[in-house]
Amino acid sequence: MWWNIHFFGRGSSIFQKEPTPVKDKGNWVDIMDGMLKQPRRKKAHLFPETLTEFPSIHVWVSQVEPEVVTDGLDRERLWLEVQKRLAWAGLPVPPHKGWQKTPLFPCLGVIVHADMAQVSPPFYVFSVEVFYVQKIKSADTPAASAMRMNWCREAVGDARYQGPGFDWSNLYSTVHSLVDQFLQESLGLLVPESQAVVCN
């Protein structure tokens, strides 16, 4: 496994993890560095389900720390940003009422971490990870299935204090850019180039 680092915009960074090859160990397949193991018959052919076989791509956003929510970060808006980009690309998306539920698959997930820098004026340093997970099935044993992360990217940036609160627009635009990158790299869709404005 190795990392590629891309720079764009005003000093923003995207860290790109190359997928770990699936390793056959007897009757087991190691997925994502051994984090998930799924028993199968030896020599069984595994294939990913295609998007057309699903009613929708589910969007999941991680929980956000209460103090970050108090300082203005809107988890629902993050979810809506992802939903809008998928719908714009013509992909089926689930109804709004399901946005807070546990992940369903195939899943485009967003994980957000934010820490406040103890300086004056204060600001938040954030990292955003967007990943895509699908089910895989065994051709020999249709009832057997496992999960596989097919795509993952991460970006970092900051949210500055402005007036009465923090400006999180930088984070929302970063999520927007990462979803566009998913549409390009994983699904081969053409989308307009966008830039996330993050820390200098």
C-alpha positions, 0 to 999 in steps of 0.5 A, a space after each residue: 500500500 502507498 499514498 499519493 498526495 495531490 495539491 490544488 486550490 489555495 494550499 489544499 491537499 488530497 491524500 490518495 490511498 491506493 487500494 490493497 490487492 485482495 490476497 487469497 489465503 486458502 478459504 479466506 479473502 483479506 479485504 482492506 488490510 485484513 480489517 474484514 474477512 469473508 469465508 468462501 469456497 476456494 477458487 470462487 469468483 467474487 464480483 462487485 454488484 453494479 450500480 444498476 442493481 441497486 435502487 440507490 446509492 446511500 449516503 452516510 455522514 459520520 457523527 460530529 462532535 457536539 462542540 463542533 456542532 455548537 460552533 456551526 458545522 451542519 451535519 445535515 448540510 454535509 449530507 445534502 452536499 453529497 446528495 446534490 452531487 450524486 443527483 446532479 450526476 443522474 445517480 439514484 439517491 435515497 429519500 431525505 428521511 433516511 439520512 441519519 440511519 446507519 450505513 446501507 450499501 452501496 454507500 458513499 460515506 463521509 468522515 469528518 474530524 475537526 480540532 480547534 487550534 488554541 490561538 487568537 483568533 481561534 480556528 478549526 483544522 479539519 480532515 474529510 474522508 470520502 469513501 465508497 463501499 460495495 457488497 461483493 458476492 460469491 458466484 459459487 455461493 450467492 448467499 455469501 457476501 462481504 463488503 469492499 472499499 473500492 475508493 477512498 480519498 482524504 483532504 485537509 483544511 481549516 475553518 476560520 473564525 469570522 464575526 459571530 462564528 466559524 466559516 465552514 464553507 471551506 469544508 463544504 466545498 472540500 466535500 463537494 470536490 471529493 465527491 466530484 473526484 469520486 464521480 470521475 475516478 470511480 464511475 468515469 463521469 465527466 464533471 466540471 473541475 472544482 477547487 476546494 479553498 483550504 488552509 494556506 
